[in-house]
Amino acid sequence: MGKRLEGKVALITGGASGMGAAQARLFAAKGAAVCVADINDAGGQQMVDEIAEAGGRALFVHLDVREADQWQAAVARAEGTYGSLTVLCNNAGANFRVSFDEQTEEQWHVIMETGLTGAFLGTKAAVPAMRRAGGGSIVNMGSIASTRCGTNPGYAASKVGIWGLTKATALSYARENIRCNLVSPGNVDTPFIRQSNTYSPNTWETSIDNPENYRRRVEGTPMGRLVQPVEIAYAFLFLASDEASIITGTNLKVDGGATL
Ligand SMILES: NC(=O)c1ccc[n+]([C@@H]2O[C@H](COP(=O)([O-])OP(=O)(O)OC[C@H]3O[C@@H](n4cnc5c(N)ncnc54)[C@H](O)[C@@H]3O)[C@@H](O)[C@H]2O)c1
């Protein structure tokens, strides 16, 4: 088999860390030109340097997914540098792990605007470029919460919402050969659930550095371990590639059975 993404140009949000970084590495290794898009400039540039050292093609673009004008600039940069844009991976998300009572309106807005509005704005910006290219593939980031909501209002609404957005996108652009699918990971070992970031604060109670919390997540996974970022990247790779040429509007769970 040749390189599975030869000729593709992929814009990957959240590409500086965790699952987005794993996609950037894997996609570049499989022949894609990669646009690492993130609010973390240092981390994003480091990823691009790593890809270049390994012989791949990549550029960094500063992108806050909540800003429509930044999306226009990012898509223009991808097309301007590599000639087209054919793959969009909407990874960026946010979470505040508090109860319904404790969740503030501000927290709700950050979760919704990053994980859901960000993917909507990205789709709006990328579709015209994909049309010009004769087709494309959009892969959105779901969660266990896309299926089993839990009690966190913003996260539940954002992750069920992105499943709706995925299906609406798939149906709207199917005739134009633009596909859209959702990947729903289980518990993935990334900074999102380990460290404390502004977009995803963790305390000792919620971090997987806490052995008790780690054990609880493993026990909630029938396959008995956490998911590694590269295992999610392989699902994104498949859906981005022509191997998935007739697959649109699906929710691919990659969770070790956590939603069964
Ligand atoms: N880690 C898990 O267990 C898990 C499970 C299911 C779904 N998810 C989803 O995965 C995504 C997070 O990915 P990760 O787990 O690899 O986390 P991560 O923290 O390693 O990476 C998230 C990246 O997104 C970037 N980012 C945050 N806000 C942004 C914004 N406004 N614009 C652009 N970039 C932004 C961060 O800078 C970071 O580089 C979220 O959508 C989250 O809901 C995570």
The ligand as an SDF file (V2000), in Angstrom:
LIG
                    3D

 44 48  0  0  0  0  0  0  0  0999 V2000
   -8.4940   13.0840   26.6060 N   0  0  0  0  0  0  0  0  0  0  0  0
   -9.6600   12.4720   26.6780 C   0  0  0  0  0  0  0  0  0  0  0  0
   -9.8560   11.5520   27.4860 O   0  0  0  0  0  0  0  0  0  0  0  0
  -10.7610   12.8510   25.7120 C   0  0  0  0  0  0  0  0  0  0  0  0
  -11.7780   11.9290   25.5030 C   0  0  0  0  0  0  0  0  0  0  0  0
  -12.7750   12.2390   24.5920 C   0  0  0  0  0  0  0  0  0  0  0  0
  -12.7400   13.4320   23.9020 C   0  0  0  0  0  0  0  0  0  0  0  0
  -11.7490   14.3220   24.1410 N   0  0  0  0  0  0  0  0  0  0  0  0
  -11.7540   15.5460   23.3530 C   0  0  0  0  0  0  0  0  0  0  0  0
  -10.4850   15.7380   22.7330 O   0  0  0  0  0  0  0  0  0  0  0  0
  -10.2220   17.1330   22.5930 C   0  0  0  0  0  0  0  0  0  0  0  0
   -8.9760   17.4950   23.3880 C   0  0  0  0  0  0  0  0  0  0  0  0
   -7.8870   16.7820   22.9000 O   0  0  0  0  0  0  0  0  0  0  0  0
   -6.7880   16.1150   23.8280 P   0  0  0  0  0  0  0  0  0  0  0  0
   -7.4460   15.1810   24.7630 O   0  0  0  0  0  0  0  0  0  0  0  0
   -5.7530   15.6100   22.9090 O   0  0  0  0  0  0  0  0  0  0  0  0
   -6.3090   17.3380   24.7390 O   0  0  0  0  0  0  0  0  0  0  0  0
   -5.0000   18.2250   24.8130 P   0  0  0  0  0  0  0  0  0  0  0  0
   -5.2330   19.1100   25.9870 O   0  0  0  0  0  0  0  0  0  0  0  0
   -3.7660   17.3920   24.7870 O   0  0  0  0  0  0  0  0  0  0  0  0
   -5.0250   19.0750   23.4590 O   0  0  0  0  0  0  0  0  0  0  0  0
   -5.9690   20.0690   23.2180 C   0  0  0  0  0  0  0  0  0  0  0  0
   -5.3460   21.0950   22.2690 C   0  0  0  0  0  0  0  0  0  0  0  0
   -6.3790   22.0170   21.9030 O   0  0  0  0  0  0  0  0  0  0  0  0
   -5.8440   23.3310   21.9520 C   0  0  0  0  0  0  0  0  0  0  0  0
   -6.9130   24.3200   22.1360 N   0  0  0  0  0  0  0  0  0  0  0  0
   -7.6270   24.5700   23.2590 C   0  0  0  0  0  0  0  0  0  0  0  0
   -8.4910   25.5760   23.0360 N   0  0  0  0  0  0  0  0  0  0  0  0
   -8.3120   25.9580   21.7400 C   0  0  0  0  0  0  0  0  0  0  0  0
   -8.9090   26.9680   20.9170 C   0  0  0  0  0  0  0  0  0  0  0  0
   -9.8440   27.7990   21.3920 N   0  0  0  0  0  0  0  0  0  0  0  0
   -8.4920   27.0820   19.6320 N   0  0  0  0  0  0  0  0  0  0  0  0
   -7.5180   26.2550   19.1570 C   0  0  0  0  0  0  0  0  0  0  0  0
   -6.9190   25.3070   19.8790 N   0  0  0  0  0  0  0  0  0  0  0  0
   -7.3160   25.1570   21.1670 C   0  0  0  0  0  0  0  0  0  0  0  0
   -4.8510   23.2830   23.1220 C   0  0  0  0  0  0  0  0  0  0  0  0
   -3.9210   24.3420   23.0710 O   0  0  0  0  0  0  0  0  0  0  0  0
   -4.2380   21.9030   22.9450 C   0  0  0  0  0  0  0  0  0  0  0  0
   -3.0840   21.9620   22.1200 O   0  0  0  0  0  0  0  0  0  0  0  0
  -11.4350   17.8380   23.1240 C   0  0  0  0  0  0  0  0  0  0  0  0
  -12.3490   18.0930   22.0810 O   0  0  0  0  0  0  0  0  0  0  0  0
  -11.9910   16.8270   24.1140 C   0  0  0  0  0  0  0  0  0  0  0  0
  -13.3490   17.0460   24.3910 O   0  0  0  0  0  0  0  0  0  0  0  0
  -10.7430   14.0560   25.0320 C   0  0  0  0  0  0  0  0  0  0  0  0
  1  2  1  0
  2  3  2  0
  2  4  1  0
  4  5  1  0
  4 44  2  0
  5  6  2  0
  6  7  1  0
  7  8  2  0
  8  9  1  0
  8 44  1  0
  9 10  1  0
  9 42  1  0
 10 11  1  0
 11 12  1  0
 11 40  1  0
 12 13  1  0
 13 14  1  0
 14 15  2  0
 14 16  1  0
 14 17  1  0
 17 18  1  0
 18 19  2  0
 18 20  1  0
 18 21  1  0
 21 22  1  0
 22 23  1  0
 23 24  1  0
 23 38  1  0
 24 25  1  0
 25 26  1  0
 25 36  1  0
 26 27  1  0
 26 35  1  0
 27 28  2  0
 28 29  1  0
 29 30  1  0
 29 35  2  0
 30 31  1  0
 30 32  2  0
 32 33  1  0
 33 34  2  0
 34 35  1  0
 36 37  1  0
 36 38  1  0
 38 39  1  0
 40 41  1  0
 40 42  1  0
 42 43  1  0
M  CHG  2   8   1  16  -1
M  END
$$$$
